[in-house]
Amino acid sequence: MTRRALLLFALAALACWFPPCAAAGNGAQLLDFTRDEVRRILQHGPWPFAWSRDPSNRVSGNPAAIELGERLFFDTRLSSAGALSCAACHVPEKGFADGRKLGAGLEEVDRNTPSVLNVRYNRWFGWDGGNDNLWAQSLRPLLDGRELALTDRRVADLMHNDLELNCRYRRAFGAPPAPADDEAVLVNVGKALAAYQETLVTGRTPFDDFRDALARGDRRAAARYPADAQRGLRIFVGKGSCHVCHFGPNFTNGEFHEIGIPVLRKLGSVDWGRYQGIKMLQASRFNLEGQYSDDATRSTAVYSRHVTLGPQNYEQFRIPSLRNVALTAPYMHNGHLATLGDVVRHYSEIDLTLMHQVHLYDSDGVPQTLPVDKILKPLHLSEREIDDVVAFLNSLTEKRTGVPLKRAARKSDCR
Amino acid sequence: MREEGGVFKVIAALVAGASSLAVAAPTCGSDLRGAQALESAGYVVAYRTQPPKIEVGKHFSLDIVACAKGGAPAPDNVAVDAFMPEHGHGMNYKAVVKSSGTAKAAKPLAKSGARFRADGLMLHMPGRWDLYFDVQSAGTTERLTRSIVLE
């Protein structure tokens, strides 16, 4: 190659590196994202992000506890009828959800089954945040009469009497199940289940590759991200302001919001969501301020100590992660919306009269009725824009699963 | 996090009925390394966040020094809260403020001031937040406001 050709090549490369040139070969295009847009996009990574063990669970990260927890997660003896397990609702092949509108154990319940993928990153657990730690949340379906309908005695009996489980319990906790303290055994079962669920982290997605390419300034690689997903992402971090709630690498700020989804249950009662969740949290003996937390400093309980309960919590539900969202239809706390398109349309045409209202007078003394919360407003997106946002949401689903869908054959060799 | 510009400061001052100034009276809270200060007709409030950078969704605390000036009564307490004016909501958490020193603010501008520690704050969304410092003394409350933009 001559010196002149080299110079031309270098100039062409530079021209494609800096805006406004957005073409990156093979017809791929990179939108001219603004600095603010890029900053917001970069906030959604890198993935996976650093994790540290849960101080409230002394077997968090312990291989023996993870092994025990995995066995228990799939063990149908952890149900009163002996036919269901945690995996009956958190089905690996369905993104650790169940694909149903409403979850069903022994009976149908009032809420959609949330995925347990990436659950280790949560601050609050369940749609109402009724628990502040994963081991307590793991006990909730075990004890709920509509789900697995167990008692602490039944759980303790299983751990005492099954040689394999008893052996693995000893390996995980360093001592056999306490003979006269069923509740302590139950809590340890919750901690083993939590240790296993902490390993359920989703793999990298097309969005992550795009985000990381932007971070290192590799426009050519970034331009491989589909154009419709790029346009949808621009709405997500722009006029949609979706990123305000679906914030950070796990696409959730971990808090709660009212979004105008009907809250009447099938029997006519109202699901108060977060309001009920905070009451449950504060009454729970399994919360992070309680005797079963292994965090001697109680520093992990700071959010529980300071959380407020008030009318603003009525009908709020936890903002879910959007990772692997394409695998976990239907959507919302009660499975009210069937598809991602329905979800985007819901927000685009949101009916603010379904939200809590505040009645006040303007400066001229004219009475006004306004939504308490001013974030949500109808966007009136076009069909193409809706499709673009859906394309972006689909790009948040892992290319290759980070979690094995089929469990490896487990030996029964612990006695 | 960055501090919002003059427009927001004016709005905050109108709402709060207090002027929000970046320049502190040098003697109030001068021992708080990295502190910022607010000033109103009757008080100077110096505060420092722990950790130094406020992040979305992360708990933080405030070390506060409140000093009376211009003959205002000594501060009895400081209540702390935060609000997103553009969203119409505040925090999901309630800060608990405890006294961490003796109020010596009877002088026109106390040198040591009343010291407090506020725990339990968490700003759960990016955007503009108004931090409220309600200085309570002798049955009255004076609000000082600092606007910040969390990114």
Contacts between the chains, C-beta under 8 A, distances in Angstrom:
chain1	res1	chain2	res2	distance
A	39	B	151	6.9
A	43	B	126	7.9
A	123	B	57	7.7
A	243	B	126	7.5
A	244	B	125	5.1
A	244	B	126	6.2
A	244	B	127	6.5
A	245	B	125	7.1
A	247	B	56	5.9
A	247	B	57	7.0
A	247	B	125	7.0
A	247	B	126	6.4
A	248	B	56	7.1
A	248	B	57	6.9
A	253	B	56	6.6
A	253	B	57	5.2
A	253	B	124	5.0
A	253	B	125	6.2
A	254	B	57	6.0
A	254	B	124	7.5
A	255	B	57	7.7
A	255	B	92	5.8
A	255	B	124	4.5
A	255	B	125	8.0
A	256	B	92	7.2
A	302	B	59	5.1
A	302	B	119	7.4
A	302	B	120	6.6
A	303	B	59	6.7
A	303	B	93	6.8
A	303	B	122	6.9
A	305	B	96	7.9
A	305	B	120	6.5
A	306	B	93	4.1
A	306	B	94	5.6
A	306	B	95	7.0
A	306	B	96	6.7
A	306	B	119	7.3
A	306	B	120	3.1
A	306	B	121	8.0
A	306	B	122	7.6
A	307	B	92	6.4
A	307	B	93	5.7
A	307	B	94	7.9
A	308	B	91	7.7
A	308	B	92	6.3
A	308	B	93	6.2
A	308	B	94	4.8
A	312	B	89	7.0
A	371	B	88	7.7
A	372	B	88	6.3
A	372	B	89	7.4
A	373	B	87	6.5
A	373	B	88	5.5
A	373	B	89	5.7
A	374	B	86	6.7
A	374	B	87	5.4
A	374	B	88	4.1
A	375	B	87	4.9
A	375	B	88	7.9
